[in-house]
Amino acid sequence: MSQAVADLPEDIETLRAIIAAQAAQLAEADRRLHTRDTLIEKLKAQLALLHRARFGASSEKVERQIEQLELALEDIEAAASETAPSPVAKAEAEKAKPARQPLPEHLPRFEEIHEVEDCACPTCGGRDFLKAGSVVSEVLDYIPASFRVVRHVRRKLVCKGCDTEIKAAMPSPPIERGKPGAGLLAHVLVAKYCDHLPLYRQSGIYARENVELSRSTMAHWVGQVSPLLAPLVEALRTHVFAGSRLHGDDTPVPVLDPGRGRTKEGRLWVYVRDGRPWKDETPPAVAYFYSPDRKGEHPRKHLENFRGVLHADGYAGFRHLYEPSKLGEAPPVLEAACMAHVRRKFFDLTVSGPAPIAEEAIKRIGELYDIEALIRGATPERRQEIRQKQTAPRFATLRGWFETTLVQLPQKAKTAEVIRYALTRWTALGRFIDDGTIEIDNNAAERAVRPIPLGRKNWLFAGSDKGGARAADVMSLIETAKLNGLDPEAYLRTVLARIADYPAKKIADLLPWGDVFQAKTA
């Protein structure tokens, strides 16, 4: 009798109550599955209709609707794979699952031999074995520009004393009993979140190599990999917010809203820790977060434990961070405003025609940047020394010129608005002069945001709020790898090959600067 059966109560009414509760849980799970499957079928029907329409009178609107539905299906199918099923649901899914197709025969095979380590028979303790063949399992893997099938050949031994079989161990695959290898999963993730290729486009590319990988199959993989990477993403975010100097920004992301039949505007937030300009040897890193709106509660939550200087634009949602929590206390965060924003506003005034005041402002701000270029990578002490000697006088002169010019302009003039924008932030704009660890601008965050508009152009939007959060997680790892000089695909390939078996308490070893990657470059 199993322990679970032995622990059941003997009272019939109690047993009936347990059975009724479990039946209710199963009914609710079945209802949710039915709702999801109905939505998937509805989206697939709409997609088929739009595909037929495209081959008639093609239009940009039809193409956009097709991409919306493709992305919605990707995220629904990925989300369905992200949550671990209950044992009952898992058994039912196994029964309903169709037989797996064999991996393509035309692909080259590459064998990795796993020998049985020197060991004793677990049954009788004997050490004299006979060779008993091998156990072979195949996974579909990907190397740059080609597919391959990796044959994991696990040698077997048989104990001469009692015929007990021992099989060689092999690393756990990223997806349990799954066909994709770490290289293929890394390639799919980088193509989607770095190169901005939706899964249905990747499917078409792979089909040209006679490898049929449907969008739904890859969405299933993405959904299963997401929770596998979650502890590593959390370790990365801990590293980012452990610093005392941070760059923050946000950008809009269109998100599909299937219930309303159109898109809504979500938000991707970015926080960068990068001390390289002032010779800090701490590895640079970037953390992204997704939110369904731009409410100030989101940065409040992101930065609730951060203490230090935040480089940011004038977004009102950050304002509460610069205020003391109690009377007489120093604020938890000091604002460092962005001079690049000021310069850009003046530059915008020159686009429509001659703007002498804006051009003079750009020239004067440019002198400050010339000094910054000379001291980039110097020690904080050296940067502070040069800034106080050369930058401070120019900065004071620039303020005087702004104030004199402002009184000569109509108050509603665009140039006057830009000057007032700068003067109201003057203390925060000049904070870098007296501290060599503070930057003149927020360009570190703006560089981290730059890939997102490109993604918006290519994949249009996230397929759901869950898809936006998943994108933020994977992009955090990809962009951090790039900041540390690693190929993001090679980085994720190494991570995915190891993370399933990696001890949770050592997960930070898999960050781009961790022991795993230090050992590889040593």
Secondary structure by P-SEA (a helix, b strand, c coil): cccccccccccaaaaaaaaaaaaaaaaaaaaaaaaaaaaaaaaaaaaaaaaaaaaccccaaaaaaaaaaaaaaaaaaaaaacccccaaaaaaaaaaccccccccccbbbbbbbbccccccccccccccccccbbbbbbbbbbcccbbbbbbbbbbbbbbcccbbbbbbbbcccccccccccaaaaaaaaaaaccccccaaaaaaaaaaacccccaaaaaaaaaaacccaaaaaaaaaaaaacccccccbbbbbbbbcccccbbbbbbbbbbbbbccccccccccbbbbbbbccccaaaaaaaccccccccccccccccccccccccccccccbbbbbbaaaaaaaaaaaacccccaaaaaaaaaaaaaaaaaaaaccccaaaaaaaaaaccaaaaaaaaaaaaaaaaacccccaaaaaaaaaaaaccccccccccccccccaaaaaaaaaaaaaaaaaccccccaaaaaaaaaaaaaaaaaaaaccaaaaaaaaaaacccccccccccccccccaaaaaaac
